[in-house]
Amino acid sequence: MCIRDRIEEVVADHRNSILARNIKLDVQLVSVAIYGNRNQLKTVFDNLVGNAVKFTPDQGLIRVLLKADSKIAACLVEDSGGGVDEEERAQIFSPFFQGKKAVKSVIKGSGLGLAISKEYVQNHGGTIRLLPSKKGARFAVTLPLKE
């Protein structure tokens, strides 16, 4: 399965919200094949891009980068929103956890998206991490390549 196709689908699903709020979108994807469940992987990237759209201010920036080496595909999803508070970073992948910024958001979530994403990525032998960032949130997903 080509992971690039799943990410492009997700970005297309969110395009109207992105355009309506004049959010700049920087998408750079290589074509790479991995073994995986199409629906689970689409859900992972839908959660990450959906959160980026939710927390990015109007006229902000969302960047989605996909690159690969000989063994793994690595995807970075970052936004120019308020980021994740330092004291909340350890809980971000816990079920039902919603940070202070999520409580103030117009779009309400369940607090399950990142927990489900973590489970799905681990099901595929990969990792999902919240990376340090001076501004916004930066999530990295790694998945093993199809041999």
Summary of the structure (lengths in Angstrom):
residues: 147
radius of gyration: 14.4
end to end distance: 11.8
largest distance: 44.4
contacts: 441
relative contact order: 0.20
helix: 39%
strand: 24%
